[in-house]
Each structure stands twice: as structure tokens, then as C-alpha cells.
Amino acid sequence: MIVGTAGHIDHGKTSLVKALTGIDTDRLKEEKRRGITLELGFAHLTLDDGTVAGVVDVPGHERFVKAMAAGAGGVDLAVLVVAADEGVMPQTREHLDICRLLGVRAGVIALTKSDLLAELGAEWRALVEADLGALTAGTFLEGAPVVPCSSRTGEGLDALKSALTAAACALPKRPAEGPAFLPVDRVFTIKGFGTVVTGTLLSGAVAVEDAVSLLPGLPGPLRVRGVQVHGDAVPKVEAGQRAAVNVAGVEPEALHRGMVLVRAGELPETRMLDVELSLLPAAEGPLPRRRKLLLHLGTAQVEATVALLDVERLEPGETALAQLRLDAPVGALVGQRFILRGSRALPGRGATVAGGRILSIAPPRRRKGGSEVVAPLLEADPQGQVAWLLRQAGYRGLTQQELFGRSGLGPRVLGRSLELLGAKGGALLVDRERRLYLSGEVFEGLQGRALALLAAFHEREPLREGLPREELRQRLSAELDSRTFQRVTQALVDAGRVELDKEVVRLKGRGRTLSLGDEAARTKLAAELSAAGLAPPTLNELAQKLQLAPPRLQELLKVMVAEGVAVRVSDELCFDAGALASLRERLVAHLREKKEITTQAFKEMVGQSRKFVIPLSEYFDREKVTLRVGEKRVLRRG
């Protein structure tokens, strides 16, 4: 459980944390000198039921909203701090907006400096409480207890702790089975240990010796050397706890706030996010179709182009689907909340205008009709979410580990969803070793495309027996995994739609089909080769003599070779099969009798020039009829 403060500057947030926990969260010299909080502060508080809650104290000044947003991203329970002598102020409102947009689920209101209430009078207190009622109406703090308290006198501190305990007991735990996800808010070194990162674990668990990545930029894998919670070494930290993680193999200079510690291989970094986006009711005007804003996600801040999907503008108080296109990569988690702020002259300045939740990470760039693609995620159950992710992955598919990271589902829920989808044909395991899954719809589409490509091939190349398997795979998609392609072709064979012949694929019952013109040309070609015997024309000479285009001649020769009418001896020479078989018989008989043959003797046997003799002798070597020994050849045994 993480408790976070929120509220205007100088309303006593840090003093209240110190009074409750005994820990001064202002650790910087500049904070001590100026008397205001500039950075996030951390403490821990033992609640009445014995639960130890992490406490995040945030700056109240408007110039440090960046730090406030970074701290609020992991808060379960907010303490909205309002000074009794000032009441609701500008940062009170903005901090509450930020907490709402970041999905804070419960909280209490601490009316600090309560020792001043007596002199302020009952009328003033009633006015402050009325303002608080109006401020929190329709928010997670509507009806929340308002606890007067004083850090100076100690009045109301026990009541405040009791109210926090009651609110904490009603909250569900964060998902400890999901992907590990810890936004980094501090980086430092400890002598003898090395680099340490701290943050609130929003999902999953991190244990000693885990292999982790730090996104963006450090995919690792890096090793977790140790883990601490509230200063105590533990073997594992789970979602909802603040942790200090000692990471081996990386220097602190390579790390910064805004990175995310995840398990190696579970989540990709991304520059694109599909989101559900809400514009604050108090926004100055509508959000146009395209707008550059500052994204606060976890502890990261990055400029983003907000692209509304299929709507021209978003009015204050309305919600729509959008895509965030980021200027720099981030680590993100499905379901994670974010805020968007205006960027005036400097990064981090400007009002909070919108926020929402992430629906998918690393999607393609959405164009017209994108809202129809993304909308199913709004109401999708786990099965629907997995089916959607597989459809979006297309021919590449997703491994079970990738599905785990991109869905945020626990391993058991994900496994059950894949089983149910598989039973209905919605998901197909195409590679057991890698646990690679493909959408059933995508698999059917691949089969349809393969059939269409083969039909077009047969129409275009009637003389060819079929399409080489690798060529078909490339035409379907260069990214298509070889095992996925094998499953596609085997499914078509099992269905009786195609035939496999060694490395060639063809439609069932199709293959070479010769027209009357092709038959006539083949007859002339066969006669030409037969008449030429052991001195055939080259392919160019044949093409000219028979007036055939070279590609057509090549295809006719392939047909004749496949039928056993002709034999390809070299790139330029094709022999009549009968003439070559006769020569082979004479050569074998000679070698059995004489045991060897010289090049000159073979030349006399062929009765032709070296133009034909050399390719023929090399051909018989390749065919393992002869074996060259020096300048002679012998009969190859076995």
C-alpha cells in the first residue's frame, strides 16, 4: 500500500508526514534552506492494523508538478492536505485532478493547522468545508472523511491514521502476477553494493537474481543483486510496495528518473500508445484533432503528439480514443494511467489538461478508421484481449512471453485464455519450442493468400511444375516465420487444396499445362536435339533457330528434362536423353574392360570437339559414373 500526499505549497504536507512517521522527507540542503519541498520524499507508516505503508511526499509548488506527477503514479491512497487558514488553493485543485486522472482509488482529507481553527471561527470552518465538498464532488474523495489535525500540537493524528487504515482495508491489492513494472524515481550508489534504483512496483514481482531490463535503452539482461523494502533486505518485492533494487552490471550515470525496471524480455520500449483519453471538465477549451502536449507516464516525462482517432475535437469533460506519438521511447504497461499537461515556454510548465489509461503498447500508426480497431479493447475480457493482440500482430504472431507483457494478464489467466481460444480456433500454436501463437483469423487469411498466389502463378507460368516453397513464403511475407509457413502449407495439403513435390508447391491437380503452340514447339525442340546427337546447339542457337523467346525455351527444356526427354549437362548445353544414355553405356563398358580412360580416348568415343567433350566428362563426374584420377578417369565404385 502506497500513501501519497497532495495539496498546495505550504499547507503542511511534509510536516504532517514527519509528525505521522517521524521521518523528515526533505533531505536536500536547498529544501532545508528555502523551507519548501523541491523533490519527492519517502517514508513509511505503520497503520493501525499493522500494515506498513510506503509514504510518498510530493512538492506543492506549481513549478514542481513534474515531480508531483512522478510520485503520484504509484499511489493507492491519497491524503489531500488543505490548510485550515487558507482552504482550497490552485494546486489543491490541480493535484486532485492529477490524482483522479492517475486512477488513485481512495483517500482522506487532512485539514491541517487545525490549532488555528478556534481563532478563525466556526463560519470560516464551514466555508472551508463547503469548498472541500464542492471540490471533491464526483471524485474518489467525495464523502471522504475530513480530519482536522495539527503537526505542531499532535491533535487529530491518531484519527487521521485510523481514517487511513479504514480506507486502506477497503482497497484491493495490486496485481502481483502481472509483468514486473517499477518506474524509477531515484538512482544512487552505495559503497560496496553499486547501483541502486528506487520506485513503487506497480505490477508483478521482482526477486533477487532476476534478469531485468531498464527501459528505455538498457535491455540487458541485468542481474538483481539485492532488494530492500523500507530499509530491510527481502528476497522479493511485490506490487504495491516501494523498493530499492540493487542492479549489477550498470553504472548510475547510465540511469535516470523516468526509466522503468522490468523483467528482461517481457516488455518492449515504445514510441506509440493507443489510449482512452479524457479531457478535464475545467479545460479552457476543446482539444483539437492534433495537439502537442507533455506526457507524464510513471516517472517519465516526454513530449507527445496527441492524435484523436476519428473525431475532430474533444470537448471538456468528454472521453475518446486517441493515439500518443512520443518524441522519445518509454516503458509502458497496459492499463497504466497517465496525464497530459500543456507545454508553455519550459518543459513541465502549463496546466494539467487531460489524462487516461493505456489500451495497447507499441501499436502501428493509426489512420482513418483507427477507432474501430481499438474500440474492442474498451470492453474486452481476457480472451478478447488476447485475440485482439494476436490479430494485430498479423503474420509475425506473438510468443506467450510477449502476450504476457502486452496484455498485463497473469500467467494462469493468460494460459487459460489461450486454451479457450485454441479450442475455438481463435489462436494457433505454430511453434511449440518458442511458444509462438498466431491468430486463427490470420492463419485462415494466410491460407487464402497462398491459394490466390498459387492460382495466379499457374495462370502466369503454365509450363512450370509449381512455385518453389521459399518463393511462396517470400511472396506471402518476408517476415513470415518458417515454421508458421510450414504449418500453413501442411494445413492446405491436409485439406486437399495443394500438393508438395520436394521443394515445389502447386494447387491440387495443377502443374504444367501445355497449349497447342507449346506442344508444337516442344516437338520441334525434341527433334532438333535428337538430330544433333552429341553435338547439340547452344541455348541461344536453339532460340534463334526455332524462333523462341529465351524464357519460353528455358521452360520448355525444364518440361523435357522432367519428362526424361532431355538432359541438362551445362548452362548452355542440353542433350537428347537417348544419345546421352547410349554414350553412358559405351563409357561404362569401356571402363569395365580397360579400367580407365584418357581424355583423348573419351574424345574419340564422343566423336566431337572439346566444346562438348569437357562438359560431358564433367557431367559424368557429377553423376558419379566416373572418378577423375590425374589425367585419366576410372569407373566410380559404389
C-alpha positions as CSV (number, residue, x, y, z in Angstrom):
1,M,0.0,0.0,0.0
2,I,1.4,3.4,-1.0
3,V,0.1,6.6,0.7
4,G,0.8,9.8,-1.2
5,T,0.3,13.5,-0.2
6,A,-1.3,16.1,-2.4
7,G,-2.0,19.7,-1.9
8,H,-0.9,23.4,-2.3
9,I,2.5,24.6,-1.3
10,D,3.0,25.5,2.4
11,H,-0.1,23.6,3.5
12,G,2.0,21.4,5.7
13,K,2.4,18.1,3.7
14,T,6.0,17.4,4.8
15,S,5.4,18.4,8.4
16,L,2.4,16.1,8.5
17,V,4.4,13.2,7.2
18,K,7.1,13.8,9.8
19,A,4.5,14.1,12.6
20,L,2.9,10.7,11.5
21,T,6.1,8.8,10.7
22,G,9.0,10.5,12.5
23,I,10.8,10.8,9.1
24,D,11.8,14.2,7.6
25,T,11.3,13.7,3.9
26,D,13.1,17.0,3.0
27,R,16.6,15.6,2.5
28,L,18.1,18.2,0.3
29,K,20.1,21.2,1.6
30,E,18.2,23.5,-0.7
31,E,14.9,22.3,0.7
32,K,16.1,23.0,4.3
33,R,17.4,26.4,3.3
34,R,14.2,27.5,1.4
35,G,11.7,25.7,3.7
36,I,9.8,24.1,0.8
37,T,9.8,20.7,-0.8
38,L,11.5,20.5,-4.2
39,E,11.8,16.8,-4.7
40,L,9.9,13.6,-3.9
41,G,10.4,12.4,-0.3
42,F,9.8,8.9,1.1
43,A,8.9,7.5,4.4
44,H,6.9,4.6,5.8
45,L,3.9,4.4,8.2
46,T,2.6,1.6,10.3
47,L,-1.2,1.6,10.1
48,D,-3.5,0.6,13.0
49,D,-3.8,-3.0,11.6
50,G,0.0,-3.5,11.5
51,T,0.3,-2.9,7.7
52,V,3.4,-0.9,6.8
53,A,2.5,1.6,4.1
54,G,5.0,3.4,1.9
55,V,4.6,7.2,2.0
56,V,5.4,9.5,-0.9
57,D,5.6,13.2,-0.1
58,V,5.3,15.4,-3.2
59,P,6.2,19.1,-3.8
60,G,3.3,21.5,-3.7
61,H,4.7,24.4,-5.8
62,E,3.3,24.6,-9.4
63,R,6.9,24.6,-10.8
64,F,7.4,21.1,-9.4
65,V,4.2,19.4,-10.8
66,K,6.6,17.1,-12.8
67,A,7.9,15.7,-9.5
68,M,4.4,15.5,-8.1
69,A,3.1,13.5,-11.0
70,A,6.1,11.2,-10.9
71,G,5.3,10.4,-7.2
72,A,1.5,10.1,-7.7
73,G,1.8,7.5,-10.4
74,G,2.1,4.7,-7.8
75,V,-0.2,6.0,-5.1
76,D,-3.1,3.8,-3.8
77,L,-4.3,6.1,-1.1
78,A,-4.1,10.0,-1.3
79,V,-4.0,12.4,1.6
80,L,-5.3,15.7,0.3
81,V,-3.7,18.2,2.5
82,V,-5.6,21.5,2.9
83,A,-4.5,24.2,5.4
84,A,-7.3,25.4,7.7
85,D,-6.3,29.0,7.4
86,E,-6.2,29.1,3.5
87,G,-8.6,26.5,2.3
88,V,-8.7,25.3,-1.3
89,M,-6.0,26.8,-3.5
90,P,-4.9,26.4,-7.1
91,Q,-2.5,23.5,-6.6
92,T,-5.1,21.8,-4.4
93,R,-7.3,21.6,-7.5
94,E,-4.5,20.5,-9.9
95,H,-3.2,17.9,-7.5
96,L,-6.7,16.4,-7.1
97,D,-7.1,16.4,-10.9
98,I,-3.8,14.6,-11.3
99,C,-4.7,12.0,-8.7
100,R,-8.1,11.4,-10.4
101,L,-6.5,11.1,-13.8
102,L,-3.8,8.7,-12.5
103,G,-6.5,6.4,-11.1
104,V,-6.0,7.0,-7.3
105,R,-8.8,5.0,-5.8
106,A,-9.4,6.3,-2.3
107,G,-8.2,8.8,0.2
108,V,-8.8,11.1,3.1
109,I,-8.7,14.9,3.6
110,A,-6.3,16.3,6.2
111,L,-7.4,19.7,7.4
112,T,-4.0,20.8,8.7
113,K,-3.1,23.7,11.1
114,S,-6.3,22.8,13.0
115,D,-4.9,24.6,16.0
116,L,-5.8,27.8,14.2
117,L,-9.5,26.9,13.7
118,A,-10.6,28.3,17.1
119,E,-9.4,31.8,16.3
120,L,-10.6,31.5,12.7
121,G,-14.2,30.9,13.9
122,A,-17.0,28.4,13.0
123,E,-18.1,30.4,10.0
124,W,-14.7,30.1,8.3
125,R,-14.5,26.4,9.0
126,A,-17.9,25.9,7.5
127,L,-16.8,27.9,4.4
128,V,-13.7,25.7,4.0
129,E,-15.6,22.5,4.4
130,A,-18.2,23.7,1.8
131,D,-15.4,24.4,-0.6
132,L,-14.0,21.0,0.0
133,G,-17.4,19.4,-0.7
134,A,-17.7,21.3,-4.0
135,L,-14.1,20.4,-4.9
136,T,-14.4,16.7,-4.3
137,A,-17.9,16.2,-5.7
138,G,-17.9,13.4,-8.3
139,T,-14.3,12.4,-7.4
140,F,-12.9,9.5,-5.4
141,L,-12.8,11.8,-2.4
142,E,-16.5,12.6,-2.4
143,G,-17.7,11.7,1.1
144,A,-14.2,11.0,2.3
145,P,-13.5,11.9,5.9
146,V,-12.2,15.4,6.6
147,V,-9.8,15.1,9.6
148,P,-8.7,18.3,11.4
149,C,-5.1,17.8,12.6
150,S,-2.1,19.7,13.7
151,S,1.5,18.7,13.1
152,R,2.5,21.2,15.8
153,T,0.3,20.0,18.6
154,G,-0.4,16.4,17.5
155,E,-4.1,17.0,17.5
156,G,-6.0,14.6,15.2
157,L,-3.0,12.5,14.1
158,D,-4.5,9.3,15.7
159,A,-7.8,10.0,14.0
160,L,-6.0,10.6,10.7
161,K,-4.2,7.3,11.0
162,S,-7.4,5.5,11.8
163,A,-9.1,7.0,8.7
164,L,-6.2,5.9,6.5
165,T,-6.3,2.4,8.0
166,A,-10.1,2.1,7.2
167,A,-9.6,3.4,3.7
168,A,-6.6,1.0,3.1
169,C,-8.6,-2.0,4.2
170,A,-11.2,-1.4,1.5
171,L,-8.7,-1.3,-1.3
172,P,-7.9,-4.4,-3.5
173,K,-4.2,-5.4,-3.9
174,R,-2.2,-4.5,-6.9
175,P,-1.7,-7.4,-9.5
176,A,1.3,-9.4,-8.2
177,E,1.0,-11.9,-11.1
178,G,1.3,-9.4,-13.9
179,P,4.5,-8.2,-15.7
180,A,7.1,-6.7,-13.3
181,F,6.9,-2.9,-13.7
182,L,8.8,-0.4,-11.5
183,P,9.1,3.2,-12.6
184,V,12.4,4.6,-11.4
185,D,12.2,7.7,-9.3
186,R,15.7,7.8,-7.8
187,V,19.2,6.5,-8.8
188,F,22.2,6.4,-6.5
189,T,25.2,4.2,-5.4
190,I,26.0,2.5,-2.1
191,K,29.7,1.8,-1.4
192,G,30.3,-1.9,-1.6
193,F,27.0,-2.6,-3.4
194,G,26.9,-0.4,-6.5
195,T,24.0,1.0,-8.4
196,V,20.5,1.2,-6.7
197,V,17.2,2.3,-8.2
198,T,14.1,3.0,-6.2
199,G,10.4,3.2,-7.1
200,T,7.0,1.8,-6.5
201,L,6.3,-1.6,-8.1
202,L,3.1,-1.1,-9.9
203,S,2.7,-4.7,-11.2
204,G,4.3,-8.1,-10.7
205,A,7.2,-9.0,-8.5
206,V,11.0,-8.6,-8.5
207,A,13.3,-11.1,-6.8
208,V,17.0,-11.4,-6.1
209,E,18.8,-12.9,-9.1
210,D,16.1,-11.9,-11.5
211,A,17.2,-10.9,-15.0
212,V,15.9,-7.4,-15.7
213,S,15.9,-4.6,-18.2
214,L,15.8,-0.8,-17.7
215,L,13.7,0.8,-20.4
216,P,14.3,2.7,-22.5
217,G,17.8,2.0,-23.6
218,L,19.1,-0.9,-21.5
219,P,17.5,-4.2,-22.5
220,G,20.2,-6.1,-20.6
221,P,19.8,-8.6,-19.2
222,L,21.0,-7.1,-15.9
223,R,21.1,-9.0,-12.6
224,V,19.2,-8.0,-9.5
225,R,21.8,-8.2,-6.7
226,G,19.6,-7.3,-3.8
227,V,16.2,-5.9,-2.9
228,Q,15.1,-3.7,0.1
229,V,11.7,-2.6,1.4
230,H,11.8,0.2,4.0
231,G,15.5,-0.4,4.6
232,D,15.2,-4.1,5.2
233,A,16.7,-6.7,2.8
234,V,14.0,-9.1,1.4
235,P,14.2,-11.9,-1.2
236,K,11.3,-10.5,-3.2
237,V,9.2,-7.3,-3.6
238,E,5.6,-7.4,-4.9
239,A,3.2,-4.9,-6.5
240,G,2.1,-2.1,-4.2
241,Q,5.4,-1.9,-2.3
242,R,8.2,0.7,-2.6
243,A,11.5,-0.9,-3.2
244,A,15.2,-0.2,-3.5
245,V,16.7,-2.6,-6.1
246,N,20.5,-3.2,-6.4
247,V,21.3,-3.8,-10.0
248,A,24.6,-5.3,-11.1
249,G,26.4,-4.6,-14.3
250,V,25.3,-0.9,-14.9
251,E,26.8,2.4,-13.8
252,P,24.5,5.0,-12.2
253,E,25.4,7.6,-14.9
254,A,23.5,5.4,-17.5
255,L,20.3,5.6,-15.5
256,H,17.8,8.3,-14.7
257,R,14.3,9.0,-13.4
258,G,11.8,8.1,-16.0
259,M,13.2,4.7,-16.8
260,V,11.3,1.5,-15.9
261,L,12.7,-1.7,-14.4
262,V,11.1,-4.7,-16.0
263,R,11.9,-8.4,-16.3
264,A,14.2,-9.0,-19.3
265,G,12.2,-9.8,-22.5
266,E,8.7,-9.2,-21.1
267,L,8.0,-5.6,-22.4
268,P,9.3,-3.6,-25.3
269,E,10.0,0.1,-25.2
270,T,7.7,2.1,-27.3
271,R,7.1,5.4,-29.0
272,M,3.4,4.8,-29.7
273,L,0.5,4.2,-27.4
274,D,-3.2,3.5,-28.0
275,V,-5.2,5.2,-25.2
276,E,-8.5,6.1,-23.8
277,L,-8.3,9.9,-23.2
278,S,-10.4,12.2,-21.0
279,L,-10.3,16.0,-21.2
280,L,-10.8,17.7,-17.8
281,P,-14.2,19.4,-17.4
282,A,-12.3,22.5,-16.3
283,A,-10.1,22.6,-19.5
284,E,-10.1,26.1,-21.2
285,G,-11.4,24.7,-24.5
286,P,-11.7,21.7,-26.7
287,L,-8.7,19.5,-27.7
288,P,-8.2,19.6,-31.5
289,R,-7.5,16.5,-33.6
290,R,-3.8,17.0,-33.3
291,R,-2.0,18.7,-30.3
292,K,1.5,18.6,-28.9
293,L,1.4,18.1,-25.1
294,L,3.6,16.8,-22.3
295,L,3.0,13.2,-21.3
296,H,3.6,12.2,-17.7
297,L,3.7,8.4,-17.5
298,G,5.0,6.8,-14.4
299,T,8.1,8.8,-13.5
300,A,8.8,9.7,-17.2
301,Q,8.0,13.0,-18.9
302,V,8.2,13.2,-22.7
303,E,6.6,15.4,-25.4
304,A,3.8,13.6,-27.3
305,T,1.6,14.4,-30.3
306,V,-2.0,13.6,-29.2
307,A,-3.9,12.2,-32.3
308,L,-7.6,11.8,-31.7
309,L,-9.0,8.7,-33.6
310,D,-11.8,9.6,-36.0
311,V,-13.1,12.7,-34.1
312,E,-12.3,16.3,-35.0
313,R,-12.1,17.5,-31.4
314,L,-12.6,16.5,-27.8
315,E,-14.8,18.8,-25.7
316,P,-14.1,19.5,-21.9
317,G,-15.4,16.5,-19.9
318,E,-15.6,14.2,-22.8
319,T,-13.7,10.9,-23.4
320,A,-12.4,9.5,-26.7
321,L,-9.9,7.1,-28.2
322,A,-6.5,8.5,-29.2
323,Q,-3.0,7.6,-30.1
324,L,0.0,9.2,-28.4
325,R,3.1,9.5,-30.7
326,L,6.1,10.2,-28.5
327,D,9.2,12.1,-29.2
328,A,11.3,9.6,-27.2
329,P,10.8,6.0,-26.2
330,V,9.3,5.0,-22.9
331,G,8.5,1.8,-20.9
332,A,4.7,1.4,-20.6
333,L,2.2,-1.1,-19.2
334,V,-1.3,-1.8,-20.4
335,G,-3.8,-0.3,-18.0
336,Q,-1.3,2.3,-16.8
337,R,-2.7,5.7,-16.1
338,F,-1.1,9.0,-17.4
339,I,-1.7,12.7,-17.5
340,L,-1.1,15.3,-20.2
341,R,-0.1,18.9,-19.5
342,G,0.3,21.9,-21.6
343,S,3.8,22.9,-22.5
344,R,4.4,26.6,-22.3
345,A,7.9,28.1,-22.6
346,L,9.6,25.4,-20.5
347,P,9.0,21.6,-20.2
348,G,7.0,20.8,-17.1
349,R,5.1,24.2,-17.2
350,G,1.5,24.6,-18.0
351,A,-1.8,23.3,-16.7
352,T,-2.9,19.7,-16.5
353,V,-5.5,19.3,-19.3
354,A,-6.2,15.6,-19.8
355,G,-5.3,12.0,-18.8
356,G,-6.4,8.5,-19.3
357,R,-5.3,4.8,-19.5
358,I,-3.2,2.8,-21.9
359,L,-5.0,0.3,-24.0
360,S,-2.1,-1.1,-26.1
361,I,1.6,-0.6,-26.3
362,A,3.8,-0.4,-29.5
363,P,0.8,-0.4,-31.9
364,P,1.2,0.7,-35.6
365,R,0.4,4.3,-36.6
366,R,-3.4,4.6,-36.7
367,R,-5.1,6.2,-39.6
368,K,-8.7,6.7,-40.6
369,G,-10.9,4.0,-39.0
370,G,-8.4,3.5,-36.2
371,S,-11.1,3.9,-33.5
372,E,-12.9,0.8,-34.9
373,V,-9.7,-1.2,-34.5
374,V,-9.0,0.0,-30.9
375,A,-12.6,0.2,-29.6
376,P,-12.9,-3.6,-28.8
377,L,-10.3,-3.2,-26.1
378,L,-12.6,-1.0,-24.0
379,E,-14.8,-3.8,-23.0
380,A,-12.6,-6.9,-23.9
381,D,-12.4,-9.8,-21.4
382,P,-9.1,-11.6,-21.2
383,Q,-9.9,-13.9,-24.2
384,G,-11.0,-10.9,-26.3
385,Q,-7.8,-9.0,-25.3
386,V,-5.5,-11.9,-26.3
387,A,-7.5,-12.5,-29.6
388,W,-7.1,-8.7,-30.4
389,L,-3.4,-8.7,-29.7
390,L,-2.9,-11.8,-32.0
391,R,-4.9,-10.2,-34.8
392,Q,-2.9,-7.0,-34.5
393,A,0.4,-8.9,-34.6
394,G,-0.5,-10.3,-38.0
395,Y,1.8,-12.8,-39.7
396,R,4.6,-12.3,-37.1
397,G,2.5,-13.7,-34.3
398,L,3.4,-13.3,-30.6
399,T,5.2,-15.6,-28.2
400,Q,3.5,-16.4,-24.9
401,Q,6.0,-14.1,-23.1
402,E,5.2,-11.3,-25.5
403,L,1.5,-11.8,-24.9
404,F,2.1,-11.7,-21.1
405,G,3.9,-8.3,-21.4
406,R,1.5,-6.7,-23.8
407,S,-1.7,-7.9,-22.1
408,G,-0.7,-7.4,-18.5
409,L,-2.6,-10.6,-17.6
410,G,-1.4,-13.1,-15.0
411,P,0.2,-16.3,-16.3
412,R,-2.8,-18.5,-15.3
413,V,-5.4,-16.2,-16.8
414,L,-3.3,-15.9,-20.0
415,G,-2.8,-19.6,-20.2
416,R,-6.5,-20.3,-19.8
417,S,-7.4,-17.7,-22.4
418,L,-5.0,-19.3,-24.9
419,E,-6.5,-22.7,-24.2
420,L,-10.1,-21.5,-24.8
421,L,-9.1,-19.5,-27.9
422,G,-7.3,-22.6,-29.2
423,A,-10.3,-24.8,-28.7
424,K,-12.4,-22.4,-30.8
425,G,-9.8,-21.9,-33.5
426,G,-9.1,-18.3,-32.4
427,A,-5.4,-19.0,-31.6
428,L,-3.0,-21.4,-33.1
429,L,0.3,-22.6,-31.5
430,V,2.6,-22.6,-34.5
431,D,6.0,-23.2,-32.8
432,R,6.0,-25.2,-29.5
433,E,9.6,-24.5,-28.8
434,R,9.2,-20.7,-28.8
435,R,5.6,-20.9,-27.7
436,L,4.7,-18.7,-30.7
437,Y,1.0,-18.1,-31.3
438,L,-0.9,-16.9,-34.4
439,S,-4.4,-15.6,-34.7
440,G,-6.8,-18.1,-36.2
441,E,-8.2,-15.4,-38.5
442,V,-4.7,-14.5,-39.6
443,F,-3.9,-18.2,-40.2
444,E,-7.0,-18.6,-42.4
445,G,-6.1,-15.4,-44.3
446,L,-2.6,-16.8,-44.9
447,Q,-4.1,-19.9,-46.4
448,G,-6.4,-17.9,-48.7
449,R,-3.5,-15.7,-49.8
450,A,-1.3,-18.7,-50.5
451,L,-4.1,-20.3,-52.7
452,A,-4.6,-17.0,-54.6
453,L,-0.8,-16.6,-55.2
454,L,-0.6,-20.2,-56.5
455,A,-3.6,-19.8,-58.8
456,A,-2.1,-16.6,-60.2
457,F,1.3,-18.4,-60.6
458,H,-0.3,-21.3,-62.6
459,E,-2.0,-18.8,-64.9
460,R,1.2,-16.8,-65.4
461,E,3.6,-19.7,-65.7
462,P,1.7,-22.7,-67.1
463,L,4.9,-24.5,-68.1
464,R,6.3,-24.6,-64.6
465,E,5.5,-27.5,-62.4
466,G,4.9,-25.4,-59.3
467,L,6.2,-22.5,-57.2
468,P,9.3,-23.0,-55.0
469,R,8.4,-23.1,-51.4
470,E,10.7,-20.3,-50.3
471,E,9.5,-18.1,-53.2
472,L,5.9,-18.6,-51.9
473,R,6.9,-17.8,-48.4
474,Q,8.6,-14.6,-49.5
475,R,5.6,-13.6,-51.6
476,L,3.3,-14.1,-48.6
477,S,5.6,-12.0,-46.3
478,A,9.4,-11.8,-45.9
479,E,8.7,-11.6,-42.1
480,L,6.7,-14.9,-42.1
481,D,8.3,-17.4,-39.7
482,S,9.5,-20.6,-41.5
483,R,7.6,-22.8,-39.0
484,T,4.4,-20.8,-39.4
485,F,4.8,-21.1,-43.2
486,Q,5.2,-24.9,-42.8
487,R,2.0,-25.1,-40.8
488,V,0.2,-23.1,-43.5
489,T,1.3,-25.4,-46.4
490,Q,0.7,-28.5,-44.3
491,A,-2.9,-27.4,-43.5
492,L,-3.5,-26.8,-47.2
493,V,-2.2,-30.3,-48.0
494,D,-4.3,-31.9,-45.3
495,A,-7.3,-30.1,-46.7
496,G,-6.6,-31.5,-50.2
497,R,-6.0,-28.0,-51.7
498,V,-2.3,-28.1,-52.6
499,E,0.4,-30.7,-53.3
500,L,4.0,-30.6,-52.2
501,D,6.6,-32.1,-54.5
502,K,10.1,-31.8,-52.9
503,E,10.7,-28.0,-52.7
504,V,7.8,-27.1,-55.1
505,V,4.2,-26.2,-54.1
506,R,1.3,-26.4,-56.6
507,L,-2.5,-26.4,-56.5
508,K,-4.1,-29.8,-56.3
509,G,-4.3,-31.3,-59.8
510,R,-2.4,-28.4,-61.4
511,G,1.2,-28.2,-62.7
512,R,2.5,-28.0,-66.2
513,T,-0.2,-27.4,-68.9
514,L,1.0,-27.0,-72.4
515,S,-1.0,-25.2,-75.1
516,L,-1.1,-26.5,-78.7
517,G,1.6,-24.0,-79.5
518,D,3.7,-25.2,-76.6
519,E,3.3,-28.8,-77.8
520,A,4.4,-28.0,-81.3
521,A,7.4,-26.1,-80.0
522,R,8.4,-29.0,-77.8
523,T,8.1,-31.4,-80.7
524,K,10.4,-29.3,-82.8
525,L,12.9,-28.9,-79.9
526,A,13.0,-32.6,-79.2
527,A,13.6,-33.3,-82.9
528,E,16.3,-30.7,-83.0
529,L,18.1,-32.3,-80.0
530,S,17.6,-35.8,-81.3
531,A,19.1,-34.9,-84.7
532,A,22.0,-33.2,-83.1
533,G,23.0,-36.2,-81.0
534,L,26.2,-35.5,-79.1
535,A,26.7,-32.1,-80.7
536,P,23.6,-30.0,-79.7
537,P,23.2,-26.3,-80.4
538,T,23.7,-23.9,-77.5
539,L,20.5,-22.5,-76.0
540,N,21.0,-19.2,-77.8
541,E,21.4,-21.0,-81.1
542,L,18.3,-23.1,-80.4
543,A,16.3,-20.0,-79.5
544,Q,17.3,-18.3,-82.8
545,K,16.8,-21.4,-84.9
546,L,13.3,-22.2,-83.5
547,Q,12.4,-18.5,-83.1
548,L,11.6,-19.0,-79.4
549,A,12.0,-16.4,-76.7
550,P,14.8,-17.5,-74.3
551,P,12.5,-17.6,-71.2
552,R,10.0,-19.8,-73.1
553,L,12.8,-22.0,-74.4
554,Q,14.1,-22.5,-70.8
555,E,10.6,-23.5,-69.6
556,L,10.1,-26.0,-72.4
557,L,13.5,-27.5,-71.7
558,K,12.5,-27.9,-68.0
559,V,9.4,-29.8,-69.1
560,M,11.5,-32.0,-71.3
561,V,14.1,-32.7,-68.6
562,A,11.3,-33.5,-66.1
563,E,9.8,-35.9,-68.6
564,G,13.2,-37.6,-69.3
565,V,13.4,-36.5,-72.9
566,A,16.4,-34.2,-72.5
567,V,19.3,-33.8,-70.1
568,R,20.8,-30.5,-68.9
569,V,24.6,-31.0,-69.0
570,S,25.7,-27.4,-68.6
571,D,24.3,-23.9,-68.5
572,E,24.5,-23.7,-72.3
573,L,24.1,-27.3,-73.4
574,C,21.1,-29.7,-73.3
575,F,21.4,-33.2,-74.8
576,D,19.0,-35.7,-76.2
577,A,18.4,-38.2,-73.4
578,G,18.7,-41.2,-75.7
579,A,22.0,-40.1,-77.2
580,L,23.4,-39.4,-73.7
581,A,22.2,-42.8,-72.4
582,S,23.9,-44.6,-75.3
583,L,27.2,-42.7,-74.6
584,R,27.0,-43.7,-70.9
585,E,26.6,-47.4,-71.8
586,R,29.7,-47.3,-74.1
587,L,31.7,-45.4,-71.5
588,V,30.8,-47.9,-68.7
589,A,31.6,-50.9,-70.9
590,H,35.0,-49.4,-71.8
591,L,35.9,-48.7,-68.2
592,R,34.9,-52.2,-67.1
593,E,37.1,-53.7,-69.8
594,K,40.0,-51.2,-69.8
595,K,39.7,-50.0,-66.2
596,E,40.5,-46.4,-67.2
597,I,40.1,-43.8,-70.0
598,T,42.1,-40.8,-71.1
599,T,40.6,-37.5,-72.2
600,Q,41.8,-38.2,-75.7
601,A,40.2,-41.7,-75.7
602,F,36.9,-40.2,-74.4
603,K,37.1,-37.5,-77.1
604,E,37.4,-40.2,-79.8
605,M,34.5,-42.1,-78.2
606,V,32.3,-39.0,-78.3
607,G,33.5,-38.1,-81.8
608,Q,33.1,-34.3,-81.1
609,S,35.3,-31.3,-80.2
610,R,36.3,-30.3,-76.7
611,K,33.3,-27.9,-76.7
612,F,31.2,-31.0,-76.0
613,V,33.7,-33.4,-74.5
614,I,34.7,-31.3,-71.5
615,P,31.1,-30.6,-70.3
616,L,30.2,-34.3,-70.9
617,S,33.2,-35.6,-68.9
618,E,32.3,-33.2,-66.0
619,Y,28.7,-34.3,-66.2
620,F,29.6,-38.0,-65.8
621,D,31.8,-37.0,-62.8
622,R,28.9,-35.2,-61.2
623,E,26.6,-38.2,-61.9
624,K,29.2,-40.4,-60.1
625,V,29.7,-42.5,-63.1
626,T,33.4,-41.6,-63.3
627,L,36.1,-40.5,-61.0
628,R,39.0,-38.4,-62.2
629,V,42.4,-39.6,-61.2
630,G,45.1,-37.3,-62.6
631,E,44.6,-37.0,-66.4
632,K,42.5,-40.2,-66.5
633,R,39.1,-41.3,-65.3
634,V,38.1,-44.6,-63.8
635,L,34.7,-46.2,-63.0
636,R,33.4,-45.0,-59.7
637,R,32.6,-47.8,-57.3
638,G,29.5,-47.8,-55.1
